[in-house]
Each structure stands twice: as structure tokens, then as C-alpha cells.
Amino acid sequence: MNSRDSLALTSIDSITLEAADPDAAARFYADAFGLGDQVRAQASDAPTTSFRGFTMSLVVAQPANVGALFDAAVAAGATVLKPVEKSMWGYGGVVQAPDGAIWNLATSTKKDTGPATKEIENIVLLLGAEDVGASKRFYVDRGLAVAKSFGSYVDFATPESPIGLGLYKRRALAKSAGVSAEGSGSHRIRIHGDAGSFTDPDGFVWGASAE
């Protein structure tokens, strides 16, 4: 546990995505996912190319819900990176929002148990790390506990957080999203949590909880 208790990281309350047209980005997230204040947009023309080094995941209860969110995202202007399909672990698809952020829509359940809805069970931010071990130690020193860790993947325990957090090797994360790992410049994301302002080893910027 971080000895600086006032700075211990336990929760992410929102994400700010930087976009050339923040009003259009806000409309997309309202129409596609109905995320409210958990995902915000602000204007930025910070230089960035290709993969920005992170993905957002929306975890739902059943395949029909994945389909509902996927169809809503495409209708609102998202680009399909991976069509929805069954896999060994469940069912899912990947889209890229008009602002450039990549969204994985997924469920571990392979059969529907009710009518389709757009209800979201969990929101998870996955950060691409060049050195997963070093980034893992950084966040543990900030106060986070590790829930799962295997190979190049780390899932942090954030039971009280509206948004979960994980690490994945950058190249592996890009491959799972269906894009090239090449990319440079700004991540165009700010993460708002309860540990104040800091920047992690991979250049991801954190700020105080958004008001």
C-alpha cells in the first residue's frame, strides 16, 4: 500500500477523451452507449498518430446486449474493427469511435437469457504498457491491489470504482483490437481518479476526480 494514504489510488470516476469536435464526440457516446458523465470529451488538436495505446471495454451480460451496443455504435458513426463473433472466451466485437478511441464490446456468456438491452455491467480501461512489470509496480506503489496477473496482462482490484483498470502489453493490446501497434504522440486521454495528478511510465496522464 502506498504510504501516502491521501494519494492512494482506489477508484477511477471518469475518463476525458480529447477530440477535435468534443460536441460530436459527446453526442456519439450518448447515442451509442449512454455513458453520461463517466466518459467526457474536451477539445484538443494534440498531435497523435495511429494507435493511441489504450482501449475501453464495455462488459455486458449476454450476446444480445453486445449486438445492441455494437449496432448503436455503428449507427452513430463508429468504424468496425472486428465484427461481433463467438470466441473461446465468449462473444464480442470492436469498434472505433469517430474521435479515435477504440471500444471493445464483450460478454463472457455465450447464450442469451433475455431480451436485448444496452445495459452495461462494467467499464474497463486497458492501458498498453511497454514494460508491463514496471507499470504494474508503479500502480501497486500508488495503492492498487492486483486481482489477476498472468503473462503480459494485469487486472487491478477496483471493487468500488465505476471504471476498472488493467494493463496489457501494448503490441498485444493493439492486436486484440485489430489495429497496428504503431503510433506516437498524445494518448488523447485523461484519467480522473482519487489519487491526484501524476503521469505513469507509459505517459498516461491522471488528474483529480472530475467535478
Secondary structure, DSSP 8 states (H G I E B T S, - for coil): --S-GGG----EEEEEEEESSHHHHHHHHHHHT--GGGEEEEE----EEE--SEEEEEE-SSHHHHHHHHHHHHHTT-EEEEEEEE-SS-EEEEEE-TTS-EEEEEES--S--S------SEEEEEEEESSHHHHHHHHHHTT-EEEEEETTEEEEE-TT-SEEEEEEEHHHHHHHHTS-S-EEE---EEEEESS-SEE-TT--EEEE---
